[in-house]
Amino acid sequence: MSWIKTITEADASGSLADTYAYIQRQNGSISNITRVASINPGVMRALADLLYALRGPHAALDRRRQEMIAVLTSALHRCAY
C-alpha cells in the first residue's frame, strides 16, 4: 500500500471512473503503480498506456524475462515490493 493518497475504483467518478474502466479493459486489472496516479486521471491514463507499451502482449521481452529484470532491480535497490 502506498502512502500517496489514492482514490479507489469504488469511489471514482467522472473521468477517473472512465480511466479505471479503460485500464481494466486494457490490462485486466489495476496495478498499484498505476493506482497512485488516481488523483490525476490524465497522468494515470498516460502511465497505463506507457506500462502497456512496455509490458503488453507485443513487448520485445517475454513476461518471464520482464519479471526476472523486475526481481533483480528490486533486489539491487533493496526493495521488498
C-alpha positions as CSV (number, residue, x, y, z in Angstrom):
1,M,0.0,0.0,0.0
2,S,1.4,3.4,-0.9
3,W,1.5,6.4,1.4
4,I,0.3,8.5,-1.6
5,K,-3.4,9.5,-1.4
6,T,-5.3,7.4,-3.9
7,I,-8.9,7.2,-5.0
8,T,-10.4,3.6,-5.1
9,E,-12.4,2.3,-8.1
10,A,-15.5,2.3,-5.8
11,D,-15.1,6.0,-5.0
12,A,-14.1,7.1,-8.6
13,S,-16.5,9.2,-10.7
14,G,-16.3,11.1,-14.0
15,S,-13.1,10.9,-15.9
16,L,-11.3,8.8,-13.2
17,A,-14.1,6.2,-13.3
18,D,-13.7,6.1,-17.1
19,T,-9.9,5.8,-16.8
20,Y,-10.2,2.9,-14.3
21,A,-12.6,1.2,-16.8
22,Y,-10.2,1.8,-19.7
23,I,-7.3,0.3,-17.8
24,Q,-9.4,-2.6,-16.6
25,R,-10.3,-3.4,-20.2
26,Q,-6.7,-3.0,-21.4
27,N,-4.9,-4.9,-18.7
28,G,-7.5,-7.0,-16.9
29,S,-6.6,-5.4,-13.5
30,I,-5.4,-2.1,-12.0
31,S,-1.8,-2.2,-10.7
32,N,-0.8,-0.3,-7.6
33,I,1.8,1.7,-9.5
34,T,-1.0,2.9,-11.8
35,R,-3.4,3.5,-8.9
36,V,-1.0,6.0,-7.3
37,A,-1.8,8.4,-10.1
38,S,-5.5,8.3,-9.4
39,I,-5.6,12.0,-8.2
40,N,-4.8,12.9,-11.9
41,P,-6.8,10.8,-14.4
42,G,-4.8,12.2,-17.4
43,V,-1.5,11.2,-15.9
44,M,-3.0,7.8,-14.8
45,R,-4.1,7.0,-18.3
46,A,-0.7,8.1,-19.8
47,L,1.1,5.9,-17.3
48,A,-1.2,2.9,-18.0
49,D,-0.5,3.3,-21.7
50,L,3.2,3.5,-21.1
51,L,3.2,0.4,-19.0
52,Y,1.1,-1.4,-21.5
53,A,3.5,-0.4,-24.3
54,L,6.4,-1.7,-22.3
55,R,4.9,-4.9,-20.9
56,G,1.9,-5.7,-23.1
57,P,1.5,-8.7,-25.3
58,H,3.5,-7.1,-28.1
59,A,6.6,-6.3,-25.9
60,A,10.0,-7.2,-27.1
61,L,10.8,-9.2,-23.9
62,D,8.6,-12.1,-22.8
63,R,6.8,-11.9,-19.4
64,R,9.4,-14.3,-17.8
65,R,12.3,-12.0,-18.7
66,Q,10.4,-8.9,-17.7
67,E,9.8,-10.4,-14.2
68,M,13.4,-11.5,-13.9
69,I,14.5,-7.9,-14.6
70,A,12.0,-6.6,-12.1
71,V,13.1,-9.0,-9.4
72,L,16.8,-8.2,-9.9
73,T,16.1,-4.5,-9.9
74,S,14.1,-4.7,-6.7
75,A,16.9,-6.8,-5.1
76,L,19.6,-4.4,-6.1
77,H,17.6,-1.5,-4.6
78,R,16.7,-3.5,-1.5
79,C,13.1,-3.0,-2.3
80,A,10.6,-5.6,-0.9
81,Y,7.9,-4.8,-3.4
